[in-house]
């Protein structure tokens, strides 16, 4: 192993080993500090460390989570549990509309969400807008099985600013827009603000669907409340909060804000596509690991403490 | 703060500070080692450290989780998220049968599960069998609001071995038995073995219900598979696996094996008691924080990777 202990903070410098566990990666970042808890994962080997124009990127082989992808000192994905995050952020919206055809992914340059979107035989066109081409290149090298989605003739990669891309999209272009971004600070902060929500709502067709990373209710209930309030301004179909369990994320949970525009009714809690039955069976080389229709519906069952804040009418 | 860093291993000796984070508690135990991930919680003050006849007990005030209870180097409860574990392990079984009257709790000496059982107006008698009276005494001192359940005239504490207690119980005594134990090693190992399951099934009335801590499917799917198989031998009503999200537990999740004996049908997925509406409203001084009828049903929606192993017929 090249390095005994590593924790990269926002400025790109390595933190002193003094405060962390030698040979382990610790999820500590002054970009998005959550004092009080630290998740540490045993490093077997650091595979890649680099700084792009936008962020620090690290990939390491861990003892029990497979390969781990870290951006700006925050774990983004681990091979062991990425299935929960990417399958849910994609299939919660896409399984809820009949025959999704045109899909936009904002962020997600690793290609994990792209692979999930491409499972749908109805999909004709997927645009993926990732600002940081180092993310795409790193994925092609270290996750070739995932990144091969980029070779699918239905997929087009735009190395651009997703915020500007959406604002320049012709109204009503997409059936679904999925924002697979990092947290509401740093390079992704624009994706959590009203002008972006407005642009997304316009870029969707009537009855189109939108999902975005929506943080954990255990930790950031105030942020989620604001996201839901702001989305309610622009998404006149419905605004929902769903969640799933991701062991390597802070609090072991992550949520999604899931919305639809005015138009044909979308009943997110009762998916029209039985993705687990219809699609796994035809794609048996990489079956779904987490998602099925039951966990889809269950994702919208919120703990009482979150329901009181996010669904006060109940 | 008296101590700068603490991690208690099985033998009761403190580990060297070298390998952990000064001022933080790290969930590392050679009693139940899970190499590859460590959860650490910032300590504000250690409130209690002791060794009973059975185990090491520590309580500390944390920065963001409230008071934290540690047995043999493994986090048992934190004030912030204990609601998820105790409300689910109690209400998944009790909300599934009409008018529970006689309930046995095995373990759970802190009194958290006792408080949940006492919410039911129909409950006439709760026996709680805890082998370690130091756990009860510590709870009375540091969690007086919780431990006041012991003063309820319906509650009786037995400081005894739960395994022997259940085996000596007259057949058909209880409507529900809840095993609120630590992991399947150490002092609690008997609660995860066939002779105990058999004794529980006999101590329950026909159509009686049983719930026990059942580990996380992300980490211990093999253990859970064995538990479910073994329970199927003795519980002829049904055997189910449900789960919930507990941030401070390994993988952010914990499961429960939930069973019923032969007799009146128990439909665990559709609770007969609407605990959230009927009972919170009459106990407003300590409302439910996590449980409601929607999360009850959702608890039985398993990720595909777990469903394939635990419900292979699906």
Interface residues (C-beta under 8 A of the other chain):
Chain A: X18 X19 X20 X21 X22 X24 X26 X34 X35 X36 X37 X38 X39 X40 X41 X42 X62 X63 X64 X65 X80 X81 X83 X84 X216 X218 X245 X246 X247 X248 X249 X250 X251 X252 X253 X276 X287 X288 X289 X290 X291 X292 X294 X295 X297 X298 X299 X300 X301 X302 X303 X304 X305 X307
Chain B: X19 X20 X21 X22 X24 X26 X34 X35 X36 X37 X38 X39 X40 X41 X42 X62 X63 X64 X65 X80 X81 X83 X84 X216 X218 X243 X245 X246 X247 X248 X249 X250 X251 X252 X253 X276 X287 X288 X289 X290 X291 X292 X294 X295 X297 X298 X299 X300 X301 X302 X303 X304 X305 X307
